[in-house]
């Protein structure tokens, strides 16, 4: 596996701090659904370097990288495909969500993340259909 840690003086810490400080509204919301930092017992870090990439949220113990795709990802699908392939090759599951998913359906996102964290091979690491409805839409 690639080294996901920094080396002294490579700028990694400064860039990760800037990415955390300048988090998008969707990243801020996901971090608090219900405190993703401890979702399903897995510990997550924000803006963690994994090889040559910075992942939005990473659980090293669960080998899960959560990616939130904003508007710029629509024009960078080749980059995202390469990045995801790299992460999968390194042994990570990579559920991806759009900003709209996170902002409008936090309950559904949390349900998909819990499924991705489950140690069962029957659970997909990526959503394979529509997200579950939020509480207000179910009732």
Rosetta constraint file for C-alpha pairs under 8 A:
AtomPair CA 1 CA 90 HARMONIC 5.59 0.50
AtomPair CA 2 CA 50 HARMONIC 7.38 0.50
AtomPair CA 2 CA 51 HARMONIC 5.34 0.50
AtomPair CA 2 CA 90 HARMONIC 7.14 0.50
AtomPair CA 3 CA 50 HARMONIC 7.02 0.50
AtomPair CA 3 CA 51 HARMONIC 5.68 0.50
AtomPair CA 4 CA 48 HARMONIC 7.76 0.50
AtomPair CA 4 CA 49 HARMONIC 5.41 0.50
AtomPair CA 4 CA 50 HARMONIC 4.21 0.50
AtomPair CA 4 CA 51 HARMONIC 4.99 0.50
AtomPair CA 5 CA 49 HARMONIC 6.57 0.50
AtomPair CA 5 CA 50 HARMONIC 7.36 0.50
AtomPair CA 5 CA 51 HARMONIC 7.95 0.50
AtomPair CA 6 CA 10 HARMONIC 6.99 0.50
AtomPair CA 6 CA 12 HARMONIC 5.92 0.50
AtomPair CA 6 CA 13 HARMONIC 7.28 0.50
AtomPair CA 6 CA 49 HARMONIC 7.73 0.50
AtomPair CA 7 CA 12 HARMONIC 7.75 0.50
AtomPair CA 11 CA 15 HARMONIC 6.19 0.50
AtomPair CA 12 CA 16 HARMONIC 6.08 0.50
AtomPair CA 12 CA 49 HARMONIC 7.56 0.50
AtomPair CA 13 CA 17 HARMONIC 6.09 0.50
AtomPair CA 14 CA 18 HARMONIC 6.20 0.50
AtomPair CA 15 CA 19 HARMONIC 6.15 0.50
AtomPair CA 16 CA 20 HARMONIC 6.16 0.50
AtomPair CA 16 CA 47 HARMONIC 5.55 0.50
AtomPair CA 16 CA 48 HARMONIC 6.72 0.50
AtomPair CA 16 CA 49 HARMONIC 7.64 0.50
AtomPair CA 16 CA 54 HARMONIC 7.68 0.50
AtomPair CA 17 CA 21 HARMONIC 6.02 0.50
AtomPair CA 17 CA 47 HARMONIC 7.97 0.50
AtomPair CA 18 CA 22 HARMONIC 5.95 0.50
AtomPair CA 19 CA 23 HARMONIC 5.93 0.50
AtomPair CA 19 CA 47 HARMONIC 6.37 0.50
AtomPair CA 20 CA 46 HARMONIC 6.67 0.50
AtomPair CA 20 CA 47 HARMONIC 6.22 0.50
AtomPair CA 23 CA 27 HARMONIC 5.81 0.50
AtomPair CA 23 CA 28 HARMONIC 6.22 0.50
AtomPair CA 24 CA 28 HARMONIC 6.26 0.50
AtomPair CA 25 CA 29 HARMONIC 6.12 0.50
AtomPair CA 26 CA 30 HARMONIC 6.07 0.50
AtomPair CA 26 CA 68 HARMONIC 7.47 0.50
AtomPair CA 26 CA 99 HARMONIC 5.37 0.50
AtomPair CA 26 CA 100 HARMONIC 7.92 0.50
AtomPair CA 26 CA 102 HARMONIC 5.84 0.50
AtomPair CA 26 CA 103 HARMONIC 5.91 0.50
AtomPair CA 27 CA 31 HARMONIC 6.15 0.50
AtomPair CA 27 CA 56 HARMONIC 7.59 0.50
AtomPair CA 27 CA 68 HARMONIC 7.03 0.50
AtomPair CA 28 CA 32 HARMONIC 6.73 0.50
AtomPair CA 29 CA 33 HARMONIC 6.52 0.50
AtomPair CA 29 CA 102 HARMONIC 7.15 0.50
AtomPair CA 29 CA 103 HARMONIC 7.04 0.50
AtomPair CA 30 CA 35 HARMONIC 7.69 0.50
AtomPair CA 30 CA 36 HARMONIC 6.57 0.50
AtomPair CA 30 CA 102 HARMONIC 6.40 0.50
AtomPair CA 30 CA 106 HARMONIC 7.38 0.50
AtomPair CA 31 CA 35 HARMONIC 5.52 0.50
AtomPair CA 31 CA 36 HARMONIC 4.94 0.50
AtomPair CA 31 CA 37 HARMONIC 6.54 0.50
AtomPair CA 32 CA 36 HARMONIC 5.92 0.50
AtomPair CA 32 CA 37 HARMONIC 7.97 0.50
AtomPair CA 33 CA 106 HARMONIC 6.60 0.50
AtomPair CA 33 CA 107 HARMONIC 7.81 0.50
AtomPair CA 33 CA 110 HARMONIC 6.64 0.50
AtomPair CA 34 CA 39 HARMONIC 6.91 0.50
AtomPair CA 34 CA 110 HARMONIC 7.71 0.50
AtomPair CA 35 CA 39 HARMONIC 6.48 0.50
AtomPair CA 36 CA 44 HARMONIC 6.77 0.50
AtomPair CA 37 CA 42 HARMONIC 7.43 0.50
AtomPair CA 37 CA 43 HARMONIC 5.40 0.50
AtomPair CA 37 CA 44 HARMONIC 4.57 0.50
AtomPair CA 37 CA 45 HARMONIC 6.65 0.50
AtomPair CA 38 CA 42 HARMONIC 5.41 0.50
AtomPair CA 38 CA 43 HARMONIC 5.02 0.50
AtomPair CA 38 CA 44 HARMONIC 6.57 0.50
AtomPair CA 39 CA 43 HARMONIC 7.20 0.50
AtomPair CA 39 CA 114 HARMONIC 7.24 0.50
AtomPair CA 40 CA 114 HARMONIC 6.09 0.50
AtomPair CA 40 CA 117 HARMONIC 6.95 0.50
AtomPair CA 42 CA 59 HARMONIC 6.41 0.50
AtomPair CA 42 CA 61 HARMONIC 6.95 0.50
AtomPair CA 42 CA 62 HARMONIC 6.37 0.50
AtomPair CA 42 CA 117 HARMONIC 7.78 0.50
AtomPair CA 43 CA 59 HARMONIC 5.62 0.50
AtomPair CA 43 CA 60 HARMONIC 7.81 0.50
AtomPair CA 43 CA 61 HARMONIC 7.44 0.50
AtomPair CA 44 CA 57 HARMONIC 6.04 0.50
AtomPair CA 44 CA 58 HARMONIC 5.15 0.50
AtomPair CA 44 CA 59 HARMONIC 4.49 0.50
AtomPair CA 44 CA 60 HARMONIC 7.59 0.50
AtomPair CA 45 CA 57 HARMONIC 5.46 0.50
AtomPair CA 45 CA 58 HARMONIC 5.28 0.50
AtomPair CA 45 CA 59 HARMONIC 6.55 0.50
AtomPair CA 46 CA 55 HARMONIC 7.41 0.50
AtomPair CA 46 CA 56 HARMONIC 5.57 0.50
AtomPair CA 46 CA 57 HARMONIC 4.56 0.50
AtomPair CA 46 CA 58 HARMONIC 6.61 0.50
AtomPair CA 47 CA 54 HARMONIC 5.64 0.50
AtomPair CA 47 CA 55 HARMONIC 5.26 0.50
AtomPair CA 47 CA 56 HARMONIC 4.68 0.50
AtomPair CA 47 CA 57 HARMONIC 5.93 0.50
AtomPair CA 47 CA 58 HARMONIC 7.67 0.50
AtomPair CA 48 CA 54 HARMONIC 5.44 0.50
AtomPair CA 48 CA 55 HARMONIC 5.44 0.50
AtomPair CA 48 CA 56 HARMONIC 6.89 0.50
AtomPair CA 48 CA 57 HARMONIC 6.78 0.50
AtomPair CA 48 CA 58 HARMONIC 6.41 0.50
AtomPair CA 49 CA 53 HARMONIC 5.61 0.50
AtomPair CA 49 CA 54 HARMONIC 4.27 0.50
AtomPair CA 49 CA 55 HARMONIC 6.14 0.50
AtomPair CA 50 CA 54 HARMONIC 5.95 0.50
AtomPair CA 50 CA 55 HARMONIC 6.64 0.50
AtomPair CA 50 CA 87 HARMONIC 7.80 0.50
AtomPair CA 53 CA 83 HARMONIC 7.37 0.50
AtomPair CA 55 CA 65 HARMONIC 6.46 0.50
AtomPair CA 55 CA 66 HARMONIC 7.17 0.50
AtomPair CA 55 CA 67 HARMONIC 6.65 0.50
AtomPair CA 56 CA 65 HARMONIC 7.37 0.50
AtomPair CA 56 CA 66 HARMONIC 6.15 0.50
AtomPair CA 56 CA 67 HARMONIC 5.44 0.50
AtomPair CA 56 CA 68 HARMONIC 6.87 0.50
AtomPair CA 57 CA 65 HARMONIC 5.68 0.50
AtomPair CA 57 CA 66 HARMONIC 5.05 0.50
AtomPair CA 57 CA 67 HARMONIC 6.78 0.50
AtomPair CA 58 CA 63 HARMONIC 7.48 0.50
AtomPair CA 58 CA 64 HARMONIC 5.88 0.50
AtomPair CA 58 CA 65 HARMONIC 4.54 0.50
AtomPair CA 58 CA 66 HARMONIC 6.39 0.50
AtomPair CA 59 CA 63 HARMONIC 5.63 0.50
AtomPair CA 59 CA 64 HARMONIC 5.27 0.50
AtomPair CA 59 CA 65 HARMONIC 6.47 0.50
AtomPair CA 60 CA 64 HARMONIC 6.85 0.50
AtomPair CA 62 CA 117 HARMONIC 6.58 0.50
AtomPair CA 63 CA 91 HARMONIC 6.50 0.50
AtomPair CA 63 CA 92 HARMONIC 4.60 0.50
AtomPair CA 63 CA 93 HARMONIC 6.33 0.50
AtomPair CA 64 CA 92 HARMONIC 5.06 0.50
AtomPair CA 64 CA 93 HARMONIC 4.76 0.50
AtomPair CA 64 CA 94 HARMONIC 5.96 0.50
AtomPair CA 64 CA 95 HARMONIC 7.80 0.50
AtomPair CA 64 CA 116 HARMONIC 7.74 0.50
AtomPair CA 64 CA 117 HARMONIC 7.34 0.50
AtomPair CA 65 CA 87 HARMONIC 7.92 0.50
AtomPair CA 65 CA 92 HARMONIC 6.29 0.50
AtomPair CA 65 CA 93 HARMONIC 6.16 0.50
AtomPair CA 65 CA 94 HARMONIC 4.94 0.50
AtomPair CA 65 CA 95 HARMONIC 6.88 0.50
AtomPair CA 66 CA 94 HARMONIC 5.73 0.50
AtomPair CA 66 CA 95 HARMONIC 5.37 0.50
AtomPair CA 66 CA 96 HARMONIC 6.05 0.50
AtomPair CA 66 CA 97 HARMONIC 7.96 0.50
AtomPair CA 67 CA 94 HARMONIC 6.96 0.50
AtomPair CA 67 CA 95 HARMONIC 6.43 0.50
AtomPair CA 67 CA 96 HARMONIC 4.73 0.50
AtomPair CA 67 CA 97 HARMONIC 6.34 0.50
AtomPair CA 68 CA 96 HARMONIC 5.79 0.50
AtomPair CA 68 CA 97 HARMONIC 4.90 0.50
AtomPair CA 68 CA 98 HARMONIC 5.48 0.50
AtomPair CA 68 CA 99 HARMONIC 6.23 0.50
AtomPair CA 69 CA 73 HARMONIC 5.63 0.50
AtomPair CA 69 CA 96 HARMONIC 6.93 0.50
AtomPair CA 69 CA 97 HARMONIC 5.97 0.50
AtomPair CA 69 CA 98 HARMONIC 4.66 0.50
AtomPair CA 69 CA 99 HARMONIC 6.06 0.50
AtomPair CA 70 CA 74 HARMONIC 7.75 0.50
AtomPair CA 70 CA 98 HARMONIC 6.04 0.50
AtomPair CA 70 CA 99 HARMONIC 5.47 0.50
AtomPair CA 71 CA 75 HARMONIC 7.95 0.50
AtomPair CA 72 CA 76 HARMONIC 6.58 0.50
AtomPair CA 73 CA 77 HARMONIC 6.02 0.50
AtomPair CA 73 CA 80 HARMONIC 7.30 0.50
AtomPair CA 76 CA 80 HARMONIC 6.33 0.50
AtomPair CA 77 CA 81 HARMONIC 6.03 0.50
AtomPair CA 78 CA 82 HARMONIC 6.26 0.50
AtomPair CA 79 CA 83 HARMONIC 6.05 0.50
AtomPair CA 80 CA 84 HARMONIC 5.94 0.50
AtomPair CA 81 CA 85 HARMONIC 6.08 0.50
AtomPair CA 82 CA 86 HARMONIC 6.23 0.50
AtomPair CA 83 CA 87 HARMONIC 6.29 0.50
AtomPair CA 84 CA 88 HARMONIC 6.08 0.50
AtomPair CA 84 CA 94 HARMONIC 6.89 0.50
AtomPair CA 85 CA 89 HARMONIC 6.07 0.50
AtomPair CA 86 CA 90 HARMONIC 6.29 0.50
AtomPair CA 87 CA 91 HARMONIC 6.53 0.50
AtomPair CA 87 CA 92 HARMONIC 5.46 0.50
AtomPair CA 87 CA 93 HARMONIC 7.54 0.50
AtomPair CA 87 CA 94 HARMONIC 7.42 0.50
AtomPair CA 88 CA 92 HARMONIC 4.89 0.50
AtomPair CA 88 CA 93 HARMONIC 6.11 0.50
AtomPair CA 88 CA 94 HARMONIC 7.22 0.50
AtomPair CA 93 CA 116 HARMONIC 7.53 0.50
AtomPair CA 93 CA 125 HARMONIC 5.30 0.50
AtomPair CA 93 CA 126 HARMONIC 7.71 0.50
AtomPair CA 94 CA 125 HARMONIC 6.01 0.50
AtomPair CA 94 CA 126 HARMONIC 6.44 0.50
AtomPair CA 95 CA 113 HARMONIC 7.43 0.50
AtomPair CA 95 CA 116 HARMONIC 7.34 0.50
AtomPair CA 95 CA 125 HARMONIC 5.39 0.50
AtomPair CA 95 CA 126 HARMONIC 4.31 0.50
AtomPair CA 95 CA 127 HARMONIC 6.79 0.50
AtomPair CA 96 CA 126 HARMONIC 6.55 0.50
AtomPair CA 96 CA 127 HARMONIC 7.75 0.50
AtomPair CA 97 CA 101 HARMONIC 6.00 0.50
AtomPair CA 97 CA 102 HARMONIC 6.82 0.50
AtomPair CA 97 CA 109 HARMONIC 7.65 0.50
AtomPair CA 98 CA 102 HARMONIC 6.57 0.50
AtomPair CA 99 CA 103 HARMONIC 6.09 0.50
AtomPair CA 100 CA 104 HARMONIC 5.75 0.50
AtomPair CA 100 CA 105 HARMONIC 7.78 0.50
AtomPair CA 101 CA 105 HARMONIC 5.36 0.50
AtomPair CA 101 CA 106 HARMONIC 7.10 0.50
AtomPair CA 101 CA 109 HARMONIC 6.95 0.50
AtomPair CA 102 CA 106 HARMONIC 5.20 0.50
AtomPair CA 102 CA 109 HARMONIC 6.36 0.50
AtomPair CA 105 CA 109 HARMONIC 6.37 0.50
AtomPair CA 105 CA 131 HARMONIC 7.89 0.50
AtomPair CA 105 CA 133 HARMONIC 7.00 0.50
AtomPair CA 105 CA 134 HARMONIC 5.45 0.50
AtomPair CA 106 CA 110 HARMONIC 6.11 0.50
AtomPair CA 106 CA 134 HARMONIC 7.04 0.50
AtomPair CA 107 CA 111 HARMONIC 6.21 0.50
AtomPair CA 107 CA 132 HARMONIC 7.55 0.50
AtomPair CA 107 CA 133 HARMONIC 7.47 0.50
AtomPair CA 107 CA 134 HARMONIC 5.29 0.50
AtomPair CA 107 CA 135 HARMONIC 7.12 0.50
AtomPair CA 108 CA 112 HARMONIC 6.29 0.50
AtomPair CA 108 CA 131 HARMONIC 5.23 0.50
AtomPair CA 108 CA 132 HARMONIC 4.60 0.50
AtomPair CA 108 CA 133 HARMONIC 5.98 0.50
AtomPair CA 108 CA 134 HARMONIC 5.93 0.50
AtomPair CA 109 CA 113 HARMONIC 6.18 0.50
AtomPair CA 109 CA 131 HARMONIC 6.88 0.50
AtomPair CA 109 CA 132 HARMONIC 7.90 0.50
AtomPair CA 110 CA 114 HARMONIC 6.15 0.50
AtomPair CA 111 CA 115 HARMONIC 6.31 0.50
AtomPair CA 111 CA 132 HARMONIC 7.39 0.50
AtomPair CA 112 CA 116 HARMONIC 6.18 0.50
AtomPair CA 112 CA 126 HARMONIC 7.85 0.50
AtomPair CA 112 CA 127 HARMONIC 6.63 0.50
AtomPair CA 112 CA 131 HARMONIC 7.30 0.50
AtomPair CA 113 CA 117 HARMONIC 6.20 0.50
AtomPair CA 114 CA 118 HARMONIC 6.34 0.50
AtomPair CA 115 CA 123 HARMONIC 6.06 0.50
AtomPair CA 115 CA 124 HARMONIC 7.46 0.50
AtomPair CA 115 CA 125 HARMONIC 7.55 0.50
AtomPair CA 116 CA 123 HARMONIC 6.32 0.50
AtomPair CA 116 CA 124 HARMONIC 6.25 0.50
AtomPair CA 116 CA 125 HARMONIC 4.65 0.50
AtomPair CA 116 CA 126 HARMONIC 7.24 0.50
AtomPair CA 117 CA 125 HARMONIC 7.95 0.50
AtomPair CA 118 CA 123 HARMONIC 7.08 0.50
AtomPair CA 124 CA 128 HARMONIC 7.26 0.50
AtomPair CA 127 CA 131 HARMONIC 7.11 0.50
AtomPair CA 133 CA 137 HARMONIC 5.81 0.50
AtomPair CA 133 CA 138 HARMONIC 5.99 0.50
AtomPair CA 134 CA 138 HARMONIC 6.40 0.50
AtomPair CA 135 CA 139 HARMONIC 6.63 0.50
